[in-house]
Amino acid sequence: MVASPRMIEPPSNEAIERAVGAALVRRGVHGRVVVRELSCEFHGSGPTVAVEIGELIQQWSILPEDMRDEKVEHAVDRLRSAVAAALPPPPENTGVSPIVGKLIGVLILAATILGSGAWLLRSRALVTRARPALAVSSSVSPTTAAELADARGRESCEATRRRLYAGATALDVDPLGWVVELWLARDGNPTPLTSEPAMAQANDAALFSRLGAVAPARAAWIDTGEPNRARLRFDGGYLHPFMQADGRDRFIALVDQLVDATGAEHAALFARCAHSNVRDIGGYFRGLDTGGAAASLLFAQGLFLDPPIVDKAKLGSEASALGELGRRTAGMEFSVLEELIRDNGGRVLAIDSPAPRGSVGMSFALGGPLRAQQAARALAKQRNIH
């Protein structure tokens, strides 16, 4: 649901005014910027103009800094266009005499003739080298092909991210360049998490049909360098089921199965661009209890945004961050977490589990891919670690 203009905090308006004003000054445009309701007004030496920036105002608090800058630049371009359109047209009379006009025409004609001759000479020289050059360019090394594919994936994923932060839904997600990841953590057992038999059983051959992936697709465990951490990465066509209701349910069932089989204390399921560590789309988070589930959300989602939602200075060292988050969320009431997550587009579930203390999970609907970010932000604020 789109927030009412009355719910917009004045500090956001002031921040947008400063950002837009500074961007205009960098382009040599001076005047006063005013954000009023869902519009941005520019008061300069000419007519006052305004453009609609409702999405920017409503999403300012959750946008990463790079996305804010990009949307501000877009607003500035629209303002400049509006200013140019509002100005009176220049006079038609150029003040050039007929004699000067004829002289200019002669010079242009001479330059055209000379340029055509030079072009003809260059074209003849190029003909003799065309075939060898063509033969060389037709050969593309595997390394170059891989680099081109990575570049296309990066460009496509960043374009999709821009659409998401502008308000697009899951239906607008182009899978190119995205990966899905499943993260597990277990600190209460000294045995390496990766040695659990269930980990080997969760392989690409078994998961492709189970999750409903679309070829080409690949699933593989990633070496985290930490025996008590594990990450399963899904590339290619695994994003299709992740962004569909029944496919998301299959992913969540896989997470629950692995948590129960390995005794993992924390779990998270999310999607991100393959070239970036920013976890844009949060799907599912689980812990041994209410506080553990909250810690999973704050760690797996809040610490991996740009900028991070959680203040790392309040967590001590990076290695101890998860444990510190667990201490900060310990004792949290189920009803408190349930209300907070519900208000931010998710739901909390008490899960029947063979684990000693049971489990709590939270999932986020497909309609709002960035809702997990909003929930993590609200939770960090509620626990005073934002």
C-alpha positions as CSV (number, residue, x, y, z in Angstrom):
1,M,0.0,0.0,0.0
2,V,1.4,3.4,-1.0
3,A,1.9,5.7,2.0
4,S,-0.2,8.8,2.3
5,P,1.6,12.1,1.8
6,R,0.8,12.9,5.4
7,M,3.0,10.0,6.6
8,I,6.1,11.4,4.9
9,E,8.6,12.7,7.4
10,P,9.7,16.3,6.9
11,P,13.4,15.3,7.2
12,S,13.1,13.2,4.1
13,N,11.7,16.2,2.2
14,E,14.5,18.4,3.4
15,A,17.1,15.8,2.4
16,I,15.6,15.5,-1.1
17,E,15.6,19.3,-1.4
18,R,19.2,19.5,-0.5
19,A,20.2,16.7,-2.8
20,V,18.3,18.1,-5.8
21,G,19.5,21.6,-5.1
22,A,23.1,20.5,-5.0
23,A,22.8,18.5,-8.2
24,L,21.3,21.5,-10.0
25,V,24.2,23.7,-8.7
26,R,26.7,21.2,-10.1
27,R,25.0,21.8,-13.5
28,G,25.2,25.5,-13.2
29,V,21.5,26.0,-12.3
30,H,20.8,28.2,-9.3
31,G,17.5,28.6,-7.5
32,R,15.4,27.3,-4.6
33,V,14.1,23.7,-4.5
34,V,10.9,23.0,-2.6
35,V,9.4,19.5,-2.0
36,R,5.6,19.9,-1.5
37,E,3.4,16.9,-1.1
38,L,4.4,14.6,-4.0
39,S,6.0,17.2,-6.2
40,C,9.4,19.0,-6.5
41,E,9.3,22.7,-7.3
42,F,12.1,24.8,-8.7
43,H,12.0,28.6,-8.1
44,G,14.6,30.4,-10.1
45,S,14.9,33.6,-12.2
46,G,12.3,32.3,-14.7
47,P,8.9,30.7,-14.3
48,T,8.4,28.3,-11.4
49,V,8.2,24.7,-12.5
50,A,7.3,21.4,-10.8
51,V,7.7,17.7,-11.5
52,E,6.1,14.7,-9.8
53,I,8.5,12.7,-7.6
54,G,6.1,10.6,-5.5
55,E,8.0,7.4,-5.7
56,L,11.3,9.1,-4.7
57,I,9.6,10.6,-1.6
58,Q,7.9,7.4,-0.5
59,Q,11.0,5.2,-0.9
60,W,13.7,7.7,0.2
61,S,14.2,6.0,3.6
62,I,14.8,2.5,2.1
63,L,16.8,3.4,-1.0
64,P,20.5,2.6,-1.1
65,E,22.7,5.7,-1.6
66,D,23.5,4.9,-5.2
67,M,19.9,4.5,-6.0
68,R,19.1,7.8,-4.3
69,D,21.7,9.6,-6.4
70,E,20.4,8.1,-9.6
71,K,16.8,9.0,-8.9
72,V,17.8,12.5,-7.8
73,E,19.7,12.9,-11.1
74,H,16.6,11.8,-13.0
75,A,14.5,14.4,-11.2
76,V,17.0,17.1,-12.0
77,D,16.9,16.2,-15.7
78,R,13.1,16.5,-15.6
79,L,13.3,19.8,-13.8
80,R,15.8,21.2,-16.3
81,S,13.6,20.1,-19.2
82,A,10.6,21.7,-17.5
83,V,12.6,25.0,-17.1
84,A,13.7,24.9,-20.7
85,A,10.1,24.3,-21.9
86,A,8.8,27.2,-19.8
87,L,11.3,29.8,-21.3
88,P,10.2,31.9,-24.2
89,P,11.6,31.0,-27.6
90,P,14.7,32.9,-28.9
91,P,14.1,35.6,-31.6
92,E,14.3,34.3,-35.1
93,N,16.5,37.2,-36.4
94,T,20.1,36.2,-36.1
95,G,21.5,39.6,-37.1
96,V,23.7,38.0,-39.8
97,S,24.0,40.1,-43.0
98,P,23.3,38.6,-46.4
99,I,27.0,39.0,-47.5
100,V,28.3,37.2,-44.4
101,G,25.6,34.5,-45.0
102,K,26.8,33.9,-48.6
103,L,30.5,33.7,-47.4
104,I,29.6,31.1,-44.8
105,G,27.8,29.1,-47.5
106,V,30.9,29.1,-49.7
107,L,33.1,28.0,-46.9
108,I,30.7,25.1,-45.9
109,L,30.6,24.0,-49.6
110,A,34.5,23.9,-49.8
111,A,34.8,22.0,-46.5
112,T,32.2,19.5,-47.8
113,I,34.2,18.8,-51.0
114,L,37.5,18.5,-49.2
115,G,35.9,16.2,-46.6
116,S,34.4,14.0,-49.3
117,G,37.8,13.6,-51.0
118,A,39.5,12.6,-47.8
119,W,36.8,10.1,-47.0
120,L,37.2,8.5,-50.5
121,L,41.0,8.1,-49.9
122,R,40.5,6.5,-46.5
123,S,37.8,4.1,-47.7
124,R,40.0,2.8,-50.5
125,A,42.8,2.2,-48.0
126,L,40.5,0.4,-45.7
127,V,39.2,-2.0,-48.4
128,T,42.6,-3.6,-48.7
129,R,42.6,-4.4,-45.0
130,A,39.0,-5.3,-44.5
131,R,39.2,-9.1,-44.9
132,P,42.1,-9.7,-42.6
133,A,40.5,-7.5,-39.9
134,L,37.2,-9.4,-40.3
135,A,38.9,-12.7,-39.9
136,V,40.5,-11.6,-36.7
137,S,37.3,-10.1,-35.2
138,S,35.3,-13.3,-36.0
139,S,37.4,-15.3,-33.5
140,V,36.4,-14.7,-29.9
141,S,38.3,-16.5,-27.1
142,P,36.4,-18.3,-24.4
143,T,37.8,-15.8,-21.9
144,T,36.4,-12.9,-23.9
145,A,33.0,-14.6,-24.3
146,A,32.8,-15.2,-20.5
147,E,33.7,-11.6,-19.8
148,L,31.0,-10.4,-22.2
149,A,28.4,-12.7,-20.6
150,D,29.4,-11.4,-17.1
151,A,29.1,-7.8,-18.4
152,R,25.6,-8.5,-19.8
153,G,24.6,-10.1,-16.6
154,R,25.9,-7.2,-14.5
155,E,24.2,-4.6,-16.7
156,S,20.9,-6.5,-16.7
157,C,20.9,-7.1,-13.0
158,E,21.6,-3.5,-12.2
159,A,18.8,-2.4,-14.5
160,T,16.4,-4.8,-12.6
161,R,17.6,-3.4,-9.3
162,R,16.8,0.1,-10.4
163,R,13.3,-1.0,-11.4
164,L,12.8,-2.8,-8.0
165,Y,13.8,0.3,-6.0
166,A,11.5,2.4,-8.2
167,G,8.6,0.2,-7.1
168,A,8.5,-2.8,-9.5
169,T,7.1,-6.1,-8.4
170,A,8.5,-9.6,-8.6
171,L,6.9,-10.0,-12.0
172,D,9.3,-7.4,-13.4
173,V,12.5,-9.2,-12.4
174,D,14.7,-10.3,-15.3
175,P,16.6,-13.4,-14.1
176,L,19.8,-12.5,-16.1
177,G,22.6,-11.8,-13.6
178,W,20.8,-12.9,-10.5
179,V,21.6,-15.7,-8.0
180,V,19.6,-17.2,-5.1
181,E,21.4,-18.2,-2.0
182,L,20.6,-20.3,1.1
183,W,22.7,-19.5,4.2
184,L,23.1,-21.7,7.3
185,A,24.9,-21.1,10.6
186,R,25.5,-23.4,13.5
187,D,27.6,-22.2,16.4
188,G,26.5,-24.7,19.1
189,N,28.1,-27.8,17.6
190,P,31.8,-28.1,17.0
191,T,31.4,-30.6,14.2
192,P,31.8,-28.8,10.8
193,L,28.4,-28.1,9.3
194,T,29.6,-29.2,5.9
195,S,30.2,-32.7,7.1
196,E,26.5,-33.4,7.6
197,P,25.1,-36.0,5.2
198,A,22.1,-33.8,4.3
199,M,24.5,-31.3,2.8
200,A,25.8,-33.8,0.2
201,Q,22.2,-34.9,-0.6
202,A,21.3,-31.3,-1.5
203,N,23.1,-31.3,-4.9
204,D,22.2,-30.0,-8.3
205,A,20.9,-33.3,-9.7
206,A,18.4,-33.6,-6.8
207,L,17.4,-30.0,-6.6
208,F,16.8,-29.1,-10.3
209,S,13.6,-31.1,-10.6
210,R,12.6,-30.7,-7.0
211,L,12.6,-26.9,-7.1
212,G,11.4,-26.6,-10.7
213,A,14.4,-24.9,-12.2
214,V,14.6,-23.9,-15.8
215,A,17.7,-24.8,-17.8
216,P,20.4,-23.7,-17.9
217,A,20.7,-23.8,-14.1
218,R,23.3,-24.8,-11.5
219,A,23.3,-25.3,-7.7
220,A,26.5,-25.8,-5.7
221,W,27.8,-25.4,-2.2
222,I,30.2,-22.5,-1.8
223,D,33.3,-22.8,0.4
224,T,32.8,-20.1,3.1
225,G,36.1,-20.7,4.9
226,E,34.2,-21.2,8.2
227,P,33.3,-24.7,9.3
228,N,30.1,-23.5,11.1
229,R,28.8,-21.6,8.1
230,A,27.4,-22.9,4.8
231,R,26.0,-21.3,1.6
232,L,24.2,-23.0,-1.2
233,R,24.2,-20.9,-4.4
234,F,21.6,-21.3,-7.2
235,D,22.5,-19.8,-10.6
236,G,20.6,-19.4,-13.8
237,G,17.1,-20.8,-14.0
238,Y,16.7,-21.3,-10.3
239,L,15.5,-17.7,-10.0
240,H,12.3,-18.6,-11.9
241,P,10.8,-20.7,-9.1
242,F,12.2,-18.4,-6.4
243,M,10.1,-15.6,-7.8
244,Q,6.9,-17.7,-8.1
245,A,4.5,-18.5,-5.3
246,D,4.7,-22.3,-5.5
247,G,8.4,-22.3,-6.3
248,R,9.1,-20.1,-3.3
249,D,7.2,-22.6,-1.1
250,R,9.5,-25.4,-2.4
251,F,12.6,-23.3,-1.6
252,I,11.3,-22.7,1.9
253,A,10.5,-26.4,2.4
254,L,14.2,-27.1,1.4
255,V,15.4,-24.6,4.0
256,D,13.3,-26.2,6.7
257,Q,14.5,-29.7,5.8
258,L,18.2,-28.7,5.9
259,V,17.8,-26.8,9.2
260,D,16.1,-29.8,10.8
261,A,18.6,-32.3,9.3
262,T,21.7,-30.4,10.3
263,G,20.6,-28.7,13.5
264,A,21.4,-25.3,12.0
265,E,20.5,-22.5,14.4
266,H,20.1,-19.8,11.8
267,A,19.0,-19.8,8.1
268,A,18.2,-17.3,5.4
269,L,17.1,-17.4,1.8
270,F,17.6,-14.4,-0.5
271,A,18.5,-13.2,-4.0
272,R,21.2,-10.8,-5.1
273,C,23.1,-9.8,-8.2
274,A,25.9,-12.3,-8.9
275,H,28.5,-9.5,-8.9
276,S,27.4,-7.8,-5.7
277,N,27.1,-8.7,-2.0
278,V,24.0,-6.6,-1.5
279,R,21.1,-9.0,-0.7
280,D,18.3,-7.1,-2.3
281,I,15.4,-9.6,-2.2
282,G,14.9,-11.4,1.2
283,G,12.6,-14.4,1.1
284,Y,12.8,-16.5,4.3
285,F,14.6,-16.3,7.6
286,R,14.6,-18.8,10.5
287,G,16.0,-19.3,14.0
288,L,15.6,-21.6,17.0
289,D,13.3,-19.1,18.7
290,T,11.8,-15.6,18.2
291,G,15.1,-13.9,19.0
292,G,17.0,-16.3,16.8
293,A,14.8,-15.6,13.8
294,A,15.1,-11.9,14.4
295,A,18.9,-12.2,14.6
296,S,18.9,-14.1,11.3
297,L,17.0,-11.3,9.6
298,L,19.2,-8.6,11.0
299,F,22.4,-10.5,10.1
300,A,21.6,-12.0,6.7
301,Q,19.6,-9.0,5.5
302,G,20.6,-6.0,7.5
303,L,24.4,-6.3,7.4
304,F,24.4,-7.0,3.6
305,L,22.8,-3.8,2.3
306,D,24.4,-0.6,1.0
307,P,24.6,1.1,3.4
308,P,24.0,-1.6,6.1
309,I,20.8,-1.3,8.1
310,V,22.6,-2.4,11.3
311,D,25.2,-0.2,12.9
312,K,28.3,-2.5,12.8
313,A,30.0,-0.4,15.4
314,K,27.5,-1.6,18.0
315,L,28.2,-5.3,17.2
316,G,32.0,-5.5,17.9
317,S,34.0,-7.6,15.5
318,E,32.5,-9.0,12.3
319,A,33.2,-12.6,13.5
320,S,31.1,-12.0,16.6
321,A,28.3,-10.1,14.9
322,L,25.8,-12.9,14.7
323,G,26.2,-13.8,18.4
324,E,25.9,-10.1,19.4
325,L,22.7,-9.8,17.4
326,G,21.4,-12.9,19.1
327,R,22.1,-11.3,22.5
328,R,20.4,-8.0,21.3
329,T,17.2,-9.9,20.3
330,A,17.1,-12.5,23.1
331,G,13.9,-12.6,25.0
332,M,11.9,-10.9,22.3
333,E,8.2,-11.7,22.5
334,F,6.7,-13.7,19.6
335,S,3.7,-11.3,19.5
336,V,6.1,-8.3,19.2
337,L,8.0,-9.8,16.3
338,E,4.8,-11.0,14.7
339,E,3.3,-7.5,14.7
340,L,6.5,-5.8,13.4
341,I,6.9,-8.2,10.6
342,R,3.3,-8.1,9.6
343,D,3.3,-4.3,9.5
344,N,6.2,-4.6,7.0
345,G,4.7,-7.1,4.6
346,G,5.8,-10.5,6.1
347,R,4.5,-13.2,8.4
348,V,6.0,-15.1,11.4
349,L,5.4,-18.8,11.9
350,A,6.0,-21.1,14.9
351,I,7.5,-24.2,13.3
352,D,7.2,-27.8,14.5
353,S,10.8,-29.0,14.6
354,P,12.9,-31.7,16.1
355,A,15.2,-29.0,17.4
356,P,15.2,-28.8,21.2
357,R,13.5,-25.4,21.4
358,G,11.4,-25.5,18.3
359,S,11.9,-23.0,15.6
360,V,10.5,-19.7,14.3
361,G,10.5,-18.6,10.7
362,M,9.4,-15.5,8.8
363,S,8.6,-15.2,5.1
364,F,7.9,-12.2,2.8
365,A,5.4,-12.1,0.0
366,L,6.4,-11.9,-3.6
367,G,4.4,-8.7,-4.2
368,G,7.0,-6.6,-2.5
369,P,10.5,-7.9,-3.2
370,L,12.1,-5.3,-0.8
371,R,9.8,-5.9,2.2
372,A,12.5,-7.9,4.1
373,Q,14.7,-4.8,3.9
374,Q,11.9,-2.7,5.4
375,A,11.3,-5.2,8.2
376,A,15.0,-5.4,9.0
377,R,15.1,-1.6,9.2
378,A,12.1,-1.5,11.5
379,L,13.6,-4.3,13.7
380,A,17.0,-2.7,14.0
381,K,15.3,0.5,15.1
382,Q,13.1,-1.4,17.6
383,R,16.3,-3.0,19.1
384,N,18.3,0.2,19.0
385,I,21.0,-1.1,16.7
386,H,20.2,1.0,13.6
